[in-house]
Amino acid sequence: MGFFELLSKMQNKPEKTRRKTRAVAVFIIMSAIIFAWWSGADYSFSKKEKNPAPGPFSVFKEAIAGSIETLKGEIKK
């Protein structure tokens, strides 16, 4: 039985049955999403680095500062 056949059978069922089925499906899908999010968040909170990687703006700032110093050295020559 394919997905579309199952969908056709569900469309022919009474409204009350369709609402219950929809509520159960939403509950199962949301539980899976929350579980996946929570397990990933738990891993990231428990694993703390002593020396975290520098952020992109600090790297950019250091590159600009290095370029300015190089230009100052070239101008003085």
C-alpha positions as CSV (number, residue, x, y, z in Angstrom):
1,M,0.0,0.0,0.0
2,G,1.4,3.3,-1.0
3,F,1.3,6.6,0.7
4,F,-1.4,8.0,-1.6
5,E,-3.6,5.0,-1.1
6,L,-3.3,5.4,2.7
7,L,-4.1,9.1,2.3
8,S,-7.2,8.3,0.3
9,K,-8.4,5.8,2.9
10,M,-7.9,8.4,5.6
11,Q,-9.8,11.0,3.7
12,N,-12.8,8.6,3.6
13,K,-12.9,8.1,7.4
14,P,-15.1,10.2,9.7
15,E,-13.9,13.6,10.9
16,K,-13.4,12.5,14.5
17,T,-11.0,9.6,13.4
18,R,-9.1,12.0,11.2
19,R,-8.6,14.5,14.0
20,K,-7.4,11.8,16.4
21,T,-5.0,10.4,13.8
22,R,-3.7,13.9,13.0
23,A,-3.2,14.7,16.7
24,V,-1.2,11.5,17.3
25,A,0.9,12.1,14.1
26,V,1.7,15.6,15.2
27,F,2.6,14.4,18.7
28,I,4.9,11.7,17.4
29,I,6.7,14.0,14.9
30,M,7.1,16.8,17.4
31,S,8.4,14.3,20.0
32,A,11.0,13.1,17.5
33,I,12.1,16.7,16.7
34,I,12.3,17.7,20.3
35,F,14.3,14.6,21.2
36,A,16.8,15.2,18.3
37,W,17.2,18.9,19.4
38,W,17.5,18.0,23.0
39,S,20.1,15.3,22.5
40,G,22.2,17.6,20.3
41,A,21.9,20.5,22.8
42,D,22.9,18.2,25.7
43,Y,26.0,17.2,23.9
44,S,27.0,20.7,23.1
45,F,26.4,21.9,26.6
46,S,28.3,19.1,28.3
47,K,31.4,19.4,26.0
48,K,33.2,22.5,27.0
49,E,36.4,23.6,25.3
50,K,39.2,25.2,27.4
51,N,40.3,27.3,24.4
52,P,37.4,28.0,22.2
53,A,38.0,28.9,18.5
54,P,38.1,32.6,17.8
55,G,35.1,34.1,16.3
56,P,35.0,35.4,12.7
57,F,35.0,39.1,13.7
58,S,38.1,38.7,15.9
59,V,39.9,36.9,13.1
60,F,38.9,39.7,10.7
61,K,40.0,42.3,13.2
62,E,43.4,40.7,13.6
63,A,43.8,40.5,9.8
64,I,43.0,44.2,9.4
65,A,45.4,45.1,12.2
66,G,48.2,43.0,10.7
67,S,47.6,44.7,7.3
68,I,47.8,48.1,8.8
69,E,51.0,47.3,10.6
70,T,52.5,46.0,7.3
71,L,51.4,49.2,5.5
72,K,53.0,51.4,8.2
73,G,56.2,49.5,7.9
74,E,56.2,49.9,4.1
75,I,55.5,53.6,4.3
76,K,58.4,54.2,6.7
77,K,60.9,52.5,4.4
